[in-house]
Amino acid sequence: MTNMLSKAFEINAVDYLLKPFDPQLFQTAFNRAKAQVRQLSNDSINRRLQNLLETLHPSIEVLEKVGGKIRRSHIFLAG
């Protein structure tokens, strides 16, 4: 079992369920996986849009503290 668990997390598993599993545990793991995929997709789309905008207009990078976290954003200059 340890070998299977190690392999699962080597490929970035979100969760690991042992058989027989509880349907509620499965639903929780499934929802967590969907949320992670959604976030990765959003991050990818945001990066691609950011790259596109940067090629169209020059910008100034701004760092701001939001809710205890550093957030990076850009101010795009009119061209």
N, CA, C and O atoms as a Maestro MAE file, in Angstrom:
{
 s_m_m2io_version
 :::
 2.0.0
}

f_m_ct {
 s_m_title
 :::
 protein
 m_atom[316] {
  # First column is atom index #
  i_m_mmod_type
  r_m_x_coord
  r_m_y_coord
  r_m_z_coord
  i_m_residue_number
  s_m_chain_name
  s_m_pdb_residue_name
  s_m_pdb_atom_name
  i_m_atomic_number
  :::
  1 25 0.822 -1.185 0.000 1 A "MET " " N  " 7
  2 3 0.000 0.000 0.000 1 A "MET " " CA " 6
  3 2 0.871 1.256 0.000 1 A "MET " " C  " 6
  4 15 0.562 2.215 -0.708 1 A "MET " " O  " 8
  5 25 1.941 1.267 0.772 2 A "THR " " N  " 7
  6 3 2.803 2.446 0.838 2 A "THR " " CA " 6
  7 2 3.368 2.775 -0.530 2 A "THR " " C  " 6
  8 15 3.489 3.946 -0.891 2 A "THR " " O  " 8
  9 25 3.718 1.737 -1.301 3 A "ASN " " N  " 7
  10 3 4.255 1.945 -2.643 3 A "ASN " " CA " 6
  11 2 3.214 2.603 -3.543 3 A "ASN " " C  " 6
  12 15 3.540 3.527 -4.288 3 A "ASN " " O  " 8
  13 25 1.970 2.142 -3.482 4 A "MET " " N  " 7
  14 3 0.893 2.724 -4.294 4 A "MET " " CA " 6
  15 2 0.642 4.177 -3.884 4 A "MET " " C  " 6
  16 15 0.446 5.043 -4.737 4 A "MET " " O  " 8
  17 25 0.649 4.431 -2.595 5 A "LEU " " N  " 7
  18 3 0.437 5.778 -2.093 5 A "LEU " " CA " 6
  19 2 1.566 6.697 -2.554 5 A "LEU " " C  " 6
  20 15 1.319 7.827 -2.975 5 A "LEU " " O  " 8
  21 25 2.781 6.220 -2.474 6 A "SER " " N  " 7
  22 3 3.932 7.012 -2.926 6 A "SER " " CA " 6
  23 2 3.813 7.337 -4.408 6 A "SER " " C  " 6
  24 15 4.052 8.472 -4.819 6 A "SER " " O  " 8
  25 25 3.445 6.344 -5.209 7 A "LYS " " N  " 7
  26 3 3.296 6.566 -6.647 7 A "LYS " " CA " 6
  27 2 2.190 7.574 -6.939 7 A "LYS " " C  " 6
  28 15 2.330 8.413 -7.830 7 A "LYS " " O  " 8
  29 25 1.094 7.494 -6.191 8 A "ALA " " N  " 7
  30 3 -0.026 8.409 -6.401 8 A "ALA " " CA " 6
  31 2 0.417 9.852 -6.176 8 A "ALA " " C  " 6
  32 15 0.088 10.733 -6.970 8 A "ALA " " O  " 8
  33 25 1.148 10.093 -5.114 9 A "PHE " " N  " 7
  34 3 1.554 11.464 -4.824 9 A "PHE " " CA " 6
  35 2 2.724 11.923 -5.693 9 A "PHE " " C  " 6
  36 15 2.933 13.126 -5.850 9 A "PHE " " O  " 8
  37 25 3.487 10.990 -6.256 10 A "GLU " " N  " 7
  38 3 4.535 11.362 -7.212 10 A "GLU " " CA " 6
  39 2 3.931 11.984 -8.467 10 A "GLU " " C  " 6
  40 15 4.554 12.831 -9.108 10 A "GLU " " O  " 8
  41 25 2.716 11.562 -8.814 11 A "ILE " " N  " 7
  42 3 2.062 12.117 -10.004 11 A "ILE " " CA " 6
  43 2 1.040 13.189 -9.612 11 A "ILE " " C  " 6
  44 15 0.095 13.469 -10.350 11 A "ILE " " O  " 8
  45 25 1.255 13.779 -8.428 12 A "ASN " " N  " 7
  46 3 0.433 14.893 -7.941 12 A "ASN " " CA " 6
  47 2 -1.020 14.522 -7.684 12 A "ASN " " C  " 6
  48 15 -1.929 15.264 -8.055 12 A "ASN " " O  " 8
  49 25 -1.238 13.386 -7.055 13 A "ALA " " N  " 7
  50 3 -2.606 12.998 -6.686 13 A "ALA " " CA " 6
  51 2 -3.189 14.026 -5.732 13 A "ALA " " C  " 6
  52 15 -2.496 14.548 -4.859 13 A "ALA " " O  " 8
  53 25 -4.456 14.306 -5.911 14 A "VAL " " N  " 7
  54 3 -5.153 15.252 -5.037 14 A "VAL " " CA " 6
  55 2 -5.588 14.548 -3.759 14 A "VAL " " C  " 6
  56 15 -5.599 15.147 -2.684 14 A "VAL " " O  " 8
  57 25 -5.946 13.278 -3.883 15 A "ASP " " N  " 7
  58 3 -6.425 12.513 -2.742 15 A "ASP " " CA " 6
  59 2 -6.169 11.035 -2.999 15 A "ASP " " C  " 6
  60 15 -5.768 10.652 -4.099 15 A "ASP " " O  " 8
  61 25 -6.398 10.213 -2.000 16 A "TYR " " N  " 7
  62 3 -6.178 8.772 -2.116 16 A "TYR " " CA " 6
  63 2 -7.218 8.077 -1.255 16 A "TYR " " C  " 6
  64 15 -7.286 8.310 -0.048 16 A "TYR " " O  " 8
  65 25 -8.030 7.221 -1.871 17 A "LEU " " N  " 7
  66 3 -9.067 6.495 -1.137 17 A "LEU " " CA " 6
  67 2 -8.755 5.009 -1.120 17 A "LEU " " C  " 6
  68 15 -8.312 4.446 -2.122 17 A "LEU " " O  " 8
  69 25 -8.987 4.382 0.015 18 A "LEU " " N  " 7
  70 3 -8.806 2.940 0.125 18 A "LEU " " CA " 6
  71 2 -10.148 2.251 -0.042 18 A "LEU " " C  " 6
  72 15 -11.181 2.767 0.384 18 A "LEU " " O  " 8
  73 25 -10.123 1.072 -0.670 19 A "LYS " " N  " 7
  74 3 -11.355 0.288 -0.834 19 A "LYS " " CA " 6
  75 2 -11.608 -0.501 0.435 19 A "LYS " " C  " 6
  76 15 -10.645 -0.892 1.096 19 A "LYS " " O  " 8
  77 25 -12.808 -0.748 0.795 20 A "PRO " " N  " 7
  78 3 -14.015 -0.100 0.297 20 A "PRO " " CA " 6
  79 2 -14.080 1.310 0.850 20 A "PRO " " C  " 6
  80 15 -13.743 1.534 2.013 20 A "PRO " " O  " 8
  81 25 -14.504 2.254 0.046 21 A "PHE " " N  " 7
  82 3 -14.545 3.642 0.503 21 A "PHE " " CA " 6
  83 2 -15.975 4.094 0.731 21 A "PHE " " C  " 6
  84 15 -16.923 3.567 0.148 21 A "PHE " " O  " 8
  85 25 -16.096 5.066 1.578 22 A "ASP " " N  " 7
  86 3 -17.379 5.653 1.921 22 A "ASP " " CA " 6
  87 2 -17.796 6.612 0.801 22 A "ASP " " C  " 6
  88 15 -16.976 7.415 0.356 22 A "ASP " " O  " 8
  89 25 -19.040 6.549 0.339 23 A "PRO " " N  " 7
  90 3 -19.485 7.451 -0.727 23 A "PRO " " CA " 6
  91 2 -19.293 8.937 -0.393 23 A "PRO " " C  " 6
  92 15 -19.011 9.735 -1.286 23 A "PRO " " O  " 8
  93 25 -19.441 9.307 0.863 24 A "GLN " " N  " 7
  94 3 -19.241 10.710 1.252 24 A "GLN " " CA " 6
  95 2 -17.771 11.102 1.110 24 A "GLN " " C  " 6
  96 15 -17.463 12.215 0.683 24 A "GLN " " O  " 8
  97 25 -16.863 10.190 1.468 25 A "LEU " " N  " 7
  98 3 -15.436 10.468 1.291 25 A "LEU " " CA " 6
  99 2 -15.098 10.609 -0.188 25 A "LEU " " C  " 6
  100 15 -14.301 11.465 -0.575 25 A "LEU " " O  " 8
  101 25 -15.715 9.756 -1.013 26 A "PHE " " N  " 7
  102 3 -15.503 9.856 -2.459 26 A "PHE " " CA " 6
  103 2 -15.985 11.207 -2.973 26 A "PHE " " C  " 6
  104 15 -15.281 11.858 -3.745 26 A "PHE " " O  " 8
  105 25 -17.175 11.637 -2.555 27 A "GLN " " N  " 7
  106 3 -17.729 12.916 -3.005 27 A "GLN " " CA " 6
  107 2 -16.834 14.076 -2.593 27 A "GLN " " C  " 6
  108 15 -16.611 15.004 -3.370 27 A "GLN " " O  " 8
  109 25 -16.323 14.020 -1.367 28 A "THR " " N  " 7
  110 3 -15.418 15.069 -0.884 28 A "THR " " CA " 6
  111 2 -14.137 15.102 -1.714 28 A "THR " " C  " 6
  112 15 -13.677 16.175 -2.105 28 A "THR " " O  " 8
  113 25 -13.561 13.933 -1.982 29 A "ALA " " N  " 7
  114 3 -12.341 13.859 -2.785 29 A "ALA " " CA " 6
  115 2 -12.603 14.333 -4.211 29 A "ALA " " C  " 6
  116 15 -11.781 15.039 -4.795 29 A "ALA " " O  " 8
  117 25 -13.731 13.950 -4.763 30 A "PHE " " N  " 7
  118 3 -14.098 14.344 -6.126 30 A "PHE " " CA " 6
  119 2 -14.270 15.859 -6.224 30 A "PHE " " C  " 6
  120 15 -13.786 16.478 -7.171 30 A "PHE " " O  " 8
  121 25 -14.951 16.451 -5.258 31 A "ASN " " N  " 7
  122 3 -15.137 17.905 -5.244 31 A "ASN " " CA " 6
  123 2 -13.809 18.639 -5.112 31 A "ASN " " C  " 6
  124 15 -13.602 19.674 -5.745 31 A "ASN " " O  " 8
  125 25 -12.908 18.103 -4.289 32 A "ARG " " N  " 7
  126 3 -11.584 18.703 -4.126 32 A "ARG " " CA " 6
  127 2 -10.806 18.638 -5.443 32 A "ARG " " C  " 6
  128 15 -10.136 19.601 -5.814 32 A "ARG " " O  " 8
  129 25 -10.889 17.523 -6.138 33 A "ALA " " N  " 7
  130 3 -10.198 17.367 -7.420 33 A "ALA " " CA " 6
  131 2 -10.767 18.332 -8.464 33 A "ALA " " C  " 6
  132 15 -10.013 18.957 -9.211 33 A "ALA " " O  " 8
  133 25 -12.094 18.452 -8.515 34 A "LYS " " N  " 7
  134 3 -12.719 19.387 -9.465 34 A "LYS " " CA " 6
  135 2 -12.274 20.822 -9.188 34 A "LYS " " C  " 6
  136 15 -11.992 21.579 -10.117 34 A "LYS " " O  " 8
  137 25 -12.213 21.189 -7.921 35 A "ALA " " N  " 7
  138 3 -11.800 22.548 -7.562 35 A "ALA " " CA " 6
  139 2 -10.351 22.808 -7.976 35 A "ALA " " C  " 6
  140 15 -10.020 23.895 -8.449 35 A "ALA " " O  " 8
  141 25 -9.495 21.804 -7.797 36 A "GLN " " N  " 7
  142 3 -8.095 21.977 -8.177 36 A "GLN " " CA " 6
  143 2 -7.955 22.106 -9.689 36 A "GLN " " C  " 6
  144 15 -7.200 22.951 -10.168 36 A "GLN " " O  " 8
  145 25 -8.667 21.285 -10.439 37 A "VAL " " N  " 7
  146 3 -8.618 21.360 -11.902 37 A "VAL " " CA " 6
  147 2 -9.145 22.715 -12.364 37 A "VAL " " C  " 6
  148 15 -8.571 23.331 -13.262 37 A "VAL " " O  " 8
  149 25 -10.215 23.170 -11.767 38 A "ARG " " N  " 7
  150 3 -10.791 24.475 -12.114 38 A "ARG " " CA " 6
  151 2 -9.781 25.588 -11.853 38 A "ARG " " C  " 6
  152 15 -9.617 26.484 -12.682 38 A "ARG " " O  " 8
  153 25 -9.102 25.537 -10.703 39 A "GLN " " N  " 7
  154 3 -8.122 26.565 -10.360 39 A "GLN " " CA " 6
  155 2 -6.938 26.529 -11.327 39 A "GLN " " C  " 6
  156 15 -6.471 27.577 -11.772 39 A "GLN " " O  " 8
  157 25 -6.452 25.336 -11.654 40 A "LEU " " N  " 7
  158 3 -5.336 25.216 -12.601 40 A "LEU " " CA " 6
  159 2 -5.730 25.754 -13.961 40 A "LEU " " C  " 6
  160 15 -4.935 26.415 -14.629 40 A "LEU " " O  " 8
  161 25 -6.956 25.474 -14.373 41 A "SER " " N  " 7
  162 3 -7.446 25.959 -15.655 41 A "SER " " CA " 6
  163 2 -7.528 27.476 -15.648 41 A "SER " " C  " 6
  164 15 -7.109 28.127 -16.606 41 A "SER " " O  " 8
  165 25 -8.068 28.047 -14.568 42 A "ASN " " N  " 7
  166 3 -8.166 29.500 -14.455 42 A "ASN " " CA " 6
  167 2 -6.791 30.150 -14.459 42 A "ASN " " C  " 6
  168 15 -6.588 31.178 -15.105 42 A "ASN " " O  " 8
  169 25 -5.837 29.548 -13.731 43 A "ASP " " N  " 7
  170 3 -4.477 30.085 -13.698 43 A "ASP " " CA " 6
  171 2 -3.864 30.074 -15.090 43 A "ASP " " C  " 6
  172 15 -3.213 31.036 -15.496 43 A "ASP " " O  " 8
  173 25 -4.074 28.985 -15.819 44 A "SER " " N  " 7
  174 3 -3.531 28.867 -17.165 44 A "SER " " CA " 6
  175 2 -4.139 29.908 -18.098 44 A "SER " " C  " 6
  176 15 -3.423 30.551 -18.866 44 A "SER " " O  " 8
  177 25 -5.443 30.073 -18.032 45 A "ILE " " N  " 7
  178 3 -6.126 31.065 -18.870 45 A "ILE " " CA " 6
  179 2 -5.650 32.467 -18.511 45 A "ILE " " C  " 6
  180 15 -5.386 33.277 -19.401 45 A "ILE " " O  " 8
  181 25 -5.537 32.763 -17.217 46 A "ASN " " N  " 7
  182 3 -5.081 34.082 -16.794 46 A "ASN " " CA " 6
  183 2 -3.661 34.371 -17.268 46 A "ASN " " C  " 6
  184 15 -3.370 35.485 -17.703 46 A "ASN " " O  " 8
  185 25 -2.772 33.373 -17.188 47 A "ARG " " N  " 7
  186 3 -1.399 33.565 -17.675 47 A "ARG " " CA " 6
  187 2 -1.378 33.829 -19.168 47 A "ARG " " C  " 6
  188 15 -0.638 34.695 -19.636 47 A "ARG " " O  " 8
  189 25 -2.184 33.090 -19.923 48 A "ARG " " N  " 7
  190 3 -2.214 33.283 -21.374 48 A "ARG " " CA " 6
  191 2 -2.764 34.654 -21.736 48 A "ARG " " C  " 6
  192 15 -2.240 35.313 -22.633 48 A "ARG " " O  " 8
  193 25 -3.815 35.090 -21.047 49 A "LEU " " N  " 7
  194 3 -4.357 36.428 -21.298 49 A "LEU " " CA " 6
  195 2 -3.344 37.508 -20.917 49 A "LEU " " C  " 6
  196 15 -3.180 38.497 -21.632 49 A "LEU " " O  " 8
  197 25 -2.673 37.311 -19.794 50 A "GLN " " N  " 7
  198 3 -1.663 38.269 -19.353 50 A "GLN " " CA " 6
  199 2 -0.552 38.388 -20.394 50 A "GLN " " C  " 6
  200 15 -0.129 39.496 -20.724 50 A "GLN " " O  " 8
  201 25 -0.084 37.264 -20.906 51 A "ASN " " N  " 7
  202 3 0.963 37.270 -21.937 51 A "ASN " " CA " 6
  203 2 0.484 37.979 -23.196 51 A "ASN " " C  " 6
  204 15 1.235 38.744 -23.801 51 A "ASN " " O  " 8
  205 25 -0.749 37.735 -23.590 52 A "LEU " " N  " 7
  206 3 -1.301 38.388 -24.766 52 A "LEU " " CA " 6
  207 2 -1.366 39.900 -24.563 52 A "LEU " " C  " 6
  208 15 -0.952 40.664 -25.434 52 A "LEU " " O  " 8
  209 25 -1.886 40.332 -23.412 53 A "LEU " " N  " 7
  210 3 -1.991 41.762 -23.141 53 A "LEU " " CA " 6
  211 2 -0.621 42.433 -23.098 53 A "LEU " " C  " 6
  212 15 -0.467 43.565 -23.557 53 A "LEU " " O  " 8
  213 25 0.361 41.742 -22.555 54 A "GLU " " N  " 7
  214 3 1.703 42.318 -22.483 54 A "GLU " " CA " 6
  215 2 2.321 42.493 -23.865 54 A "GLU " " C  " 6
  216 15 3.129 43.399 -24.070 54 A "GLU " " O  " 8
  217 25 1.956 41.645 -24.805 55 A "THR " " N  " 7
  218 3 2.489 41.809 -26.160 55 A "THR " " CA " 6
  219 2 1.780 42.942 -26.895 55 A "THR " " C  " 6
  220 15 2.333 43.510 -27.836 55 A "THR " " O  " 8
  221 25 0.563 43.273 -26.474 56 A "LEU " " N  " 7
  222 3 -0.193 44.329 -27.127 56 A "LEU " " CA " 6
  223 2 0.137 45.716 -26.582 56 A "LEU " " C  " 6
  224 15 0.210 46.678 -27.346 56 A "LEU " " O  " 8
  225 25 0.336 45.828 -25.280 57 A "HIS " " N  " 7
  226 3 0.590 47.124 -24.638 57 A "HIS " " CA " 6
  227 2 1.656 46.953 -23.565 57 A "HIS " " C  " 6
  228 15 1.684 45.938 -22.869 57 A "HIS " " O  " 8
  229 25 2.538 47.951 -23.429 58 A "PRO " " N  " 7
  230 3 3.471 47.903 -22.302 58 A "PRO " " CA " 6
  231 2 2.711 48.101 -20.994 58 A "PRO " " C  " 6
  232 15 1.630 48.690 -20.983 58 A "PRO " " O  " 8
  233 25 3.268 47.614 -19.907 59 A "SER " " N  " 7
  234 3 2.591 47.744 -18.621 59 A "SER " " CA " 6
  235 2 3.599 47.970 -17.508 59 A "SER " " C  " 6
  236 15 4.803 47.777 -17.677 59 A "SER " " O  " 8
  237 25 3.070 48.384 -16.365 60 A "ILE " " N  " 7
  238 3 3.858 48.533 -15.148 60 A "ILE " " CA " 6
  239 2 3.381 47.465 -14.181 60 A "ILE " " C  " 6
  240 15 2.182 47.337 -13.933 60 A "ILE " " O  " 8
  241 25 4.322 46.694 -13.631 61 A "GLU " " N  " 7
  242 3 3.951 45.659 -12.667 61 A "GLU " " CA " 6
  243 2 3.766 46.297 -11.284 61 A "GLU " " C  " 6
  244 15 4.581 47.108 -10.845 61 A "GLU " " O  " 8
  245 25 2.683 45.913 -10.616 62 A "VAL " " N  " 7
  246 3 2.356 46.454 -9.292 62 A "VAL " " CA " 6
  247 2 2.193 45.283 -8.336 62 A "VAL " " C  " 6
  248 15 1.500 44.311 -8.636 62 A "VAL " " O  " 8
  249 25 2.843 45.391 -7.177 63 A "LEU " " N  " 7
  250 3 2.679 44.390 -6.131 63 A "LEU " " CA " 6
  251 2 1.851 45.027 -5.021 63 A "LEU " " C  " 6
  252 15 2.137 46.140 -4.581 63 A "LEU " " O  " 8
  253 25 0.823 44.312 -4.576 64 A "GLU " " N  " 7
  254 3 -0.002 44.828 -3.490 64 A "GLU " " CA " 6
  255 2 -0.311 43.700 -2.516 64 A "GLU " " C  " 6
  256 15 -0.375 42.531 -2.895 64 A "GLU " " O  " 8
  257 25 -0.500 44.068 -1.267 65 A "LYS " " N  " 7
  258 3 -0.822 43.093 -0.233 65 A "LYS " " CA " 6
  259 2 -2.331 43.042 -0.078 65 A "LYS " " C  " 6
  260 15 -2.968 44.046 0.241 65 A "LYS " " O  " 8
  261 25 -2.904 41.852 -0.309 66 A "VAL " " N  " 7
  262 3 -4.351 41.667 -0.220 66 A "VAL " " CA " 6
  263 2 -4.615 40.489 0.699 66 A "VAL " " C  " 6
  264 15 -4.216 39.363 0.402 66 A "VAL " " O  " 8
  265 25 -5.284 40.742 1.809 67 A "GLY " " N  " 7
  266 3 -5.635 39.654 2.727 67 A "GLY " " CA " 6
  267 2 -4.434 38.887 3.245 67 A "GLY " " C  " 6
  268 15 -4.519 37.675 3.447 67 A "GLY " " O  " 8
  269 25 -3.323 39.564 3.465 68 A "GLY " " N  " 7
  270 3 -2.139 38.894 3.985 68 A "GLY " " CA " 6
  271 2 -1.294 38.228 2.918 68 A "GLY " " C  " 6
  272 15 -0.250 37.656 3.233 68 A "GLY " " O  " 8
  273 25 -1.718 38.287 1.657 69 A "LYS " " N  " 7
  274 3 -0.964 37.688 0.564 69 A "LYS " " CA " 6
  275 2 -0.516 38.778 -0.397 69 A "LYS " " C  " 6
  276 15 -1.189 39.794 -0.567 69 A "LYS " " O  " 8
  277 25 0.629 38.548 -1.020 70 A "ILE " " N  " 7
  278 3 1.130 39.477 -2.024 70 A "ILE " " CA " 6
  279 2 0.458 39.140 -3.349 70 A "ILE " " C  " 6
  280 15 0.458 37.988 -3.782 70 A "ILE " " O  " 8
  281 25 -0.111 40.153 -3.984 71 A "ARG " " N  " 7
  282 3 -0.789 39.962 -5.268 71 A "ARG " " CA " 6
  283 2 -0.090 40.814 -6.323 71 A "ARG " " C  " 6
  284 15 0.167 41.998 -6.105 71 A "ARG " " O  " 8
  285 25 0.209 40.213 -7.447 72 A "ARG " " N  " 7
  286 3 0.878 40.911 -8.537 72 A "ARG " " CA " 6
  287 2 -0.147 41.265 -9.602 72 A "ARG " " C  " 6
  288 15 -0.960 40.429 -9.996 72 A "ARG " " O  " 8
  289 25 -0.106 42.484 -10.054 73 A "SER " " N  " 7
  290 3 -1.007 42.896 -11.127 73 A "SER " " CA " 6
  291 2 -0.248 43.858 -12.034 73 A "SER " " C  " 6
  292 15 0.869 44.272 -11.724 73 A "SER " " O  " 8
  293 25 -0.861 44.200 -13.141 74 A "HIS " " N  " 7
  294 3 -0.241 45.090 -14.097 74 A "HIS " " CA " 6
  295 2 -1.172 46.249 -14.405 74 A "HIS " " C  " 6
  296 15 -2.392 46.095 -14.468 74 A "HIS " " O  " 8
  297 25 -0.568 47.410 -14.593 75 A "ILE " " N  " 7
  298 3 -1.296 48.572 -15.084 75 A "ILE " " CA " 6
  299 2 -0.843 48.743 -16.529 75 A "ILE " " C  " 6
  300 15 0.343 48.937 -16.795 75 A "ILE " " O  " 8
  301 25 -1.777 48.671 -17.445 76 A "PHE " " N  " 7
  302 3 -1.430 48.757 -18.859 76 A "PHE " " CA " 6
  303 2 -1.460 50.209 -19.306 76 A "PHE " " C  " 6
  304 15 -2.395 50.956 -19.018 76 A "PHE " " O  " 8
  305 25 -0.415 50.580 -20.014 77 A "LEU " " N  " 7
  306 3 -0.276 51.950 -20.490 77 A "LEU " " CA " 6
  307 2 -0.932 52.091 -21.838 77 A "LEU " " C  " 6
  308 15 -0.814 51.207 -22.687 77 A "LEU " " O  " 8
  309 25 -1.627 53.204 -22.045 78 A "ALA " " N  " 7
  310 3 -2.272 53.447 -23.345 78 A "ALA " " CA " 6
  311 2 -1.175 53.632 -24.394 78 A "ALA " " C  " 6
  312 15 -0.170 54.304 -24.161 78 A "ALA " " O  " 8
  313 25 -1.395 53.023 -25.533 79 A "GLY " " N  " 7
  314 3 -0.367 53.059 -26.559 79 A "GLY " " CA " 6
  315 2 -0.596 53.988 -27.668 79 A "GLY " " C  " 6
  316 15 0.228 54.078 -28.578 79 A "GLY " " O  " 8
  :::
 }
 m_bond[315] {
  # First column is bond index #
  i_m_from
  i_m_to
  i_m_order
  :::
  1 1 2 1
  2 2 3 1
  3 3 4 2
  4 3 5 1
  5 5 6 1
  6 6 7 1
  7 7 8 2
  8 7 9 1
  9 9 10 1
  10 10 11 1
  11 11 12 2
  12 11 13 1
  13 13 14 1
  14 14 15 1
  15 15 16 2
  16 15 17 1
  17 17 18 1
  18 18 19 1
  19 19 20 2
  20 19 21 1
  21 21 22 1
  22 22 23 1
  23 23 24 2
  24 23 25 1
  25 25 26 1
  26 26 27 1
  27 27 28 2
  28 27 29 1
  29 29 30 1
  30 30 31 1
  31 31 32 2
  32 31 33 1
  33 33 34 1
  34 34 35 1
  35 35 36 2
  36 35 37 1
  37 37 38 1
  38 38 39 1
  39 39 40 2
  40 39 41 1
  41 41 42 1
  42 42 43 1
  43 43 44 2
  44 43 45 1
  45 45 46 1
  46 46 47 1
  47 47 48 2
  48 47 49 1
  49 49 50 1
  50 50 51 1
  51 51 52 2
  52 51 53 1
  53 53 54 1
  54 54 55 1
  55 55 56 2
  56 55 57 1
  57 57 58 1
  58 58 59 1
  59 59 60 2
  60 59 61 1
  61 61 62 1
  62 62 63 1
  63 63 64 2
  64 63 65 1
  65 65 66 1
  66 66 67 1
  67 67 68 2
  68 67 69 1
  69 69 70 1
  70 70 71 1
  71 71 72 2
  72 71 73 1
  73 73 74 1
  74 74 75 1
  75 75 76 2
  76 75 77 1
  77 77 78 1
  78 78 79 1
  79 79 80 2
  80 79 81 1
  81 81 82 1
  82 82 83 1
  83 83 84 2
  84 83 85 1
  85 85 86 1
  86 86 87 1
  87 87 88 2
  88 87 89 1
  89 89 90 1
  90 90 91 1
  91 91 92 2
  92 91 93 1
  93 93 94 1
  94 94 95 1
  95 95 96 2
  96 95 97 1
  97 97 98 1
  98 98 99 1
  99 99 100 2
  100 99 101 1
  101 101 102 1
  102 102 103 1
  103 103 104 2
  104 103 105 1
  105 105 106 1
  106 106 107 1
  107 107 108 2
  108 107 109 1
  109 109 110 1
  110 110 111 1
  111 111 112 2
  112 111 113 1
  113 113 114 1
  114 114 115 1
  115 115 116 2
  116 115 117 1
  117 117 118 1
  118 118 119 1
  119 119 120 2
  120 119 121 1
  121 121 122 1
  122 122 123 1
  123 123 124 2
  124 123 125 1
  125 125 126 1
  126 126 127 1
  127 127 128 2
  128 127 129 1
  129 129 130 1
  130 130 131 1
  131 131 132 2
  132 131 133 1
  133 133 134 1
  134 134 135 1
  135 135 136 2
  136 135 137 1
  137 137 138 1
  138 138 139 1
  139 139 140 2
  140 139 141 1
  141 141 142 1
  142 142 143 1
  143 143 144 2
  144 143 145 1
  145 145 146 1
  146 146 147 1
  147 147 148 2
  148 147 149 1
  149 149 150 1
  150 150 151 1
  151 151 152 2
  152 151 153 1
  153 153 154 1
  154 154 155 1
  155 155 156 2
  156 155 157 1
  157 157 158 1
  158 158 159 1
  159 159 160 2
  160 159 161 1
  161 161 162 1
  162 162 163 1
  163 163 164 2
  164 163 165 1
  165 165 166 1
  166 166 167 1
  167 167 168 2
  168 167 169 1
  169 169 170 1
  170 170 171 1
  171 171 172 2
  172 171 173 1
  173 173 174 1
  174 174 175 1
  175 175 176 2
  176 175 177 1
  177 177 178 1
  178 178 179 1
  179 179 180 2
  180 179 181 1
  181 181 182 1
  182 182 183 1
  183 183 184 2
  184 183 185 1
  185 185 186 1
  186 186 187 1
  187 187 188 2
  188 187 189 1
  189 189 190 1
  190 190 191 1
  191 191 192 2
  192 191 193 1
  193 193 194 1
  194 194 195 1
  195 195 196 2
  196 195 197 1
  197 197 198 1
  198 198 199 1
  199 199 200 2
  200 199 201 1
  201 201 202 1
  202 202 203 1
  203 203 204 2
  204 203 205 1
  205 205 206 1
  206 206 207 1
  207 207 208 2
  208 207 209 1
  209 209 210 1
  210 210 211 1
  211 211 212 2
  212 211 213 1
  213 213 214 1
  214 214 215 1
  215 215 216 2
  216 215 217 1
  217 217 218 1
  218 218 219 1
  219 219 220 2
  220 219 221 1
  221 221 222 1
  222 222 223 1
  223 223 224 2
  224 223 225 1
  225 225 226 1
  226 226 227 1
  227 227 228 2
  228 227 229 1
  229 229 230 1
  230 230 231 1
  231 231 232 2
  232 231 233 1
  233 233 234 1
  234 234 235 1
  235 235 236 2
  236 235 237 1
  237 237 238 1
  238 238 239 1
  239 239 240 2
  240 239 241 1
  241 241 242 1
  242 242 243 1
  243 243 244 2
  244 243 245 1
  245 245 246 1
  246 246 247 1
  247 247 248 2
  248 247 249 1
  249 249 250 1
  250 250 251 1
  251 251 252 2
  252 251 253 1
  253 253 254 1
  254 254 255 1
  255 255 256 2
  256 255 257 1
  257 257 258 1
  258 258 259 1
  259 259 260 2
  260 259 261 1
  261 261 262 1
  262 262 263 1
  263 263 264 2
  264 263 265 1
  265 265 266 1
  266 266 267 1
  267 267 268 2
  268 267 269 1
  269 269 270 1
  270 270 271 1
  271 271 272 2
  272 271 273 1
  273 273 274 1
  274 274 275 1
  275 275 276 2
  276 275 277 1
  277 277 278 1
  278 278 279 1
  279 279 280 2
  280 279 281 1
  281 281 282 1
  282 282 283 1
  283 283 284 2
  284 283 285 1
  285 285 286 1
  286 286 287 1
  287 287 288 2
  288 287 289 1
  289 289 290 1
  290 290 291 1
  291 291 292 2
  292 291 293 1
  293 293 294 1
  294 294 295 1
  295 295 296 2
  296 295 297 1
  297 297 298 1
  298 298 299 1
  299 299 300 2
  300 299 301 1
  301 301 302 1
  302 302 303 1
  303 303 304 2
  304 303 305 1
  305 305 306 1
  306 306 307 1
  307 307 308 2
  308 307 309 1
  309 309 310 1
  310 310 311 1
  311 311 312 2
  312 311 313 1
  313 313 314 1
  314 314 315 1
  315 315 316 2
  :::
 }
}
